[in-house]
Amino acid sequence: MRQGWGKRAQDSVRSGTALLSALACVTLLTCGVLMLILIRELDANAAQAEVAAVTASLDEAISAERKSAYNTGRWDDAVSHLYGRLDEHWAFANLSGKYVVYVVDERGNTLFSRRADGTIDPPIRQAAPAAITKLLQRLPHDRVSADRNKGGLGIADLYRGRPALFGAMAVTPLQGKVRVPSDDMRYLVYVDYIDTPLLKTWGGRFGIGQITLSATQGQSGIGMPLRDAAGSTVAWFNWQAKKPGRDALADIAPAMLAAVAALAMIFVLLVRILRSQERALVARNEQQAALTGEAERLRAEAERALEAAQRSRRIADDAAHAAVQEREQHAQQLREAAHEAGRSLRATLAITLPDLAKLADRLDEGTDQAAASTRIQAQHAEDVVRRTSAAARSLEDIAANTDRLAIASASIGGETAKTRAAVSSAAESSTAAAEANTSLLHHVTTIGEATALIAGVAEQTNLLALNATIEAARSHAENAGFAVVAREIKTLSQDTQGSAKLINQRVNAVQQAVQDSVGLSRRIDAQLHQIHDHIATAADAAAQQAVASGGIRSSVTAAREQAVAVDTAMGQISGAITELARNAESSRAISHDMRGRVQKLRDDLDVIIGELLSR
């Protein structure tokens, strides 16, 4: 039974060690996997944000080309001077600049392509055959369709082998004071290279870094295709993506390593404590088994000694009883025949008294052996009592260590509860941040609506300034001051439109960033809930460890009670052995008294025999 208890206690300690090791491995593995997932998500979100920013910049540039073509192509003076016989002097004065501008017909033939510095660009079908074909397919080809057109056309394609942005618009009247002479439409086409300064502006605006444009996708970093109107890739934007997750990991790596090292040290310390308890339990179990066997052996020897002493006492009692009976017979014979009895008594005494002396000697010898055996048994019993007491004290030490293990398990449970509370607080903070970002998104949308209203007002102001310019041009010198004011109003309107576009771009960028932030907050909130679940599992494991410690405590208490019971039983055995020693001493006194009585009987019989013989 005691060996079974020791085996159960040893198995409990081993299962506790295995459970603690498994808990350590699962905790470290879970934290590592969650950290890798979080870093990957952060890096992926950053890359998506950068791609979205470059895409938005490209769309903004195409939109600017489209609006420039629309603002210039929808012009009454342009209809008057670009249809019929094209007025190159007017086109050079009003259309030329540092940029590339074309006036083409419905078949794509170039009618005008002169810059302000006098440079004449090659025909557009030679410089950008694919681009002009796509533009002509999408531009209106009759006056009715052109009048319904409320915006220009913008695409990206190759110009003279280099990526460029194209803006096109049919030349149509603004106020309807002039008409397009026929359905043979003419178009205004703007071309701007996607050059290094533009890419540098995009990268600086969104903090992306250096963006390059090449015909192939880069081997590393992010590659975003530049597609034409048909969806075919004409070039690639390449740049090195930022790694906020990796950078954050590098920043917190020392603290993480310190935390992992501390956790590992705690787990190693607990495992060592459990293993030392296991070894102590095994050793004490073996010691207890040895002590129990020794106690059983001593108990058997004590019982055999007691039986031997009892046999010796019975022999002495039988001998005394026989002696009394024999003395009575001798006395009767003396009364019946004094003379014959005297002689027979002498002869009998000569035989009986030596036998009685030998019997007393044997009784003394047996008593001495019993006393010696009893003393040895008493010494063994005292030794067993001491060992049993030591075993009880050892079990008390085990119980104390088990209590400390239970306290350590409770402490682990408490720390796990604190960690779970912290994760719950972080999840609530993440939810609050997501709600705040949603509110911010609403306000940003409101700003975007206000910006759109400002842009509409600026566009109307631009139209009014354009009409004022046209009227001033008709009046020539009479209203020169009015023309100056009209130009200033047009300049102010254009500046307002530029500012509105810039604000709209910033609002769109902020809105996209806030949306990304909301999505990231929600993903972080989900991951925090997963961490909360894993910590709850760890808390359950700590509670199971506390229950196992309570089982070990109960087993140790039962073993201690059994050791106390063994100690009590050995005390009783020691008392019985002491009683045997007293009985042996009593037997020795009886034999001594018997020897004295035999001697006295001899003297008395000598007197009686002398008297009988003297009669």
Secondary structure, DSSP 8 states (H G I E B T S, - for coil): -HHHHHHHHHHHHHHHHHHHHHHHHHHHHHHHHHHHHHHHHHHHHHHHHHHHHHHHHHHHHHHHHHHHHHHHHB-HHHHHHHSSS--HHHHHHHH-SSSEEEEEETT--EEE-B-TTS-B---HHHH-HHHHHHHHHHS--SHHHHHH--S-EEEEEEETTEEEEEEEEE-B-SSSSS--SSS--EEEEEEEE--HHHHHHHHHHHT----EEESS--SSSEEEEEE-TTS-EEEEEEE----HHHHHHHHHHHHHHHHHHHHHHHHHHHHHHHHHHHHHHHHHHHHHHHHHHHHHHHHHHHHHHHHHHHHHHHHHHHHHHHHHHHHHHHHHHHHH-HHHHHHHHHHHHHHHHHHHHHHHHHHHHHHHHHHHHHHHHHHHHHHHHHHHHHHHHHHHHHHHHHHHHHHHHHHHHHHHHHHHHHHHHHHHHHHHHHHHHHHHHHHHHHHHHHHHHHHHHHHHHHHHHHHHHHHHHHHGGGGHHHHHHHHHHHHHHHHHHHHHHHHHHHHHHHHHHHHHHHHHHHHHHHHHHHHHHHHHHHHHHHHHHHHHHHHHHHHHHHHHHHHHHHHHHHHHHHHHHHHHHHHHHHHHHHHHHHHHHHHHHHHHHHHHHHHHHH-
